[in-house]
Amino acid sequence: MQYSTLGNTGLIVSRFSFGAMTFTAGNKGIPSVYKTEAADADAVVGRALDAGINFFDTADAYAGSMNLLMTRQS
């Protein structure tokens, strides 16, 4: 994995980020898009971490922050 400094913050982040928009277990947002269950979220977050990804997009605009909770629990 390649890493870069995020602006002038001093934070070192992976050049690939992981988008967690679909992590809502289907209970918010557009059902055909937002449907990742907790077990699946655990698996893909684990794979991302194993690959060296440390930059996770969990914007609170994504289905009432459910994705943030699921990512944190993974």
N, C-alpha and C positions, 0 to 999 in steps of 0.2 A: 504494500500500500504506500502511496505517496502522500506526503503531508505538506501543508503550507501554514504560514502564520496568518491568522484571521485579522486582516487590517493591521491596525497598530495596537491591538489588544494584548499581544503576547501569547494568545492562545494558539496552540498547534492543533490543527484539525485535519482529518483525512480529506483528500481531494474529492472523494465520493461521499455523498451524504445519503442517509436513509430516510425516505419519506414515509411517515406513519399515518397518512391521511385515512387509510382504510381500516385502521384499528378501532372499530367501534362495536364489534360483535353484532352488527346489524340493527342496533337499537336507536340510531339517530341518523339523520341525513337521508341520502338517496339509497334505498335498500340494495339496488343492483351494484352500487359502488362500495358502500360501507358495509362490509360483511366479514371481515377477518375475525375469527374466533380467538380466544385467549391462547389456546394450545398452539395454534398456527402462528400467532404473534410471537410466542416464546421461541418457537423454532427458527423463524426468520431473523429475529433480533440476535439470537445466538450465532447464526451463520454470519451476520453482519459483523458482530464483535470478533468472531474468529478470523474474519477477513481483514481486520484492522480498522474497520469503520468506527469512528468516535464522534461523528457529526450527525445528529438525529434531528430531523425536522418534525416537531410536534406542535405546530402552530395551534393556539387555542381557538382559532376560527374553525378548526376541523371538528365538526359534530360535537360541540359543547365540551371540548377538552377530554373526551373519553379516550382518544388515542394517547394522550399524555399519561393517563392512568395505566393503560395497558402496556405502554412501553416501559414505564417505571417498574411495573410488576414483573416484566420479562427479564 
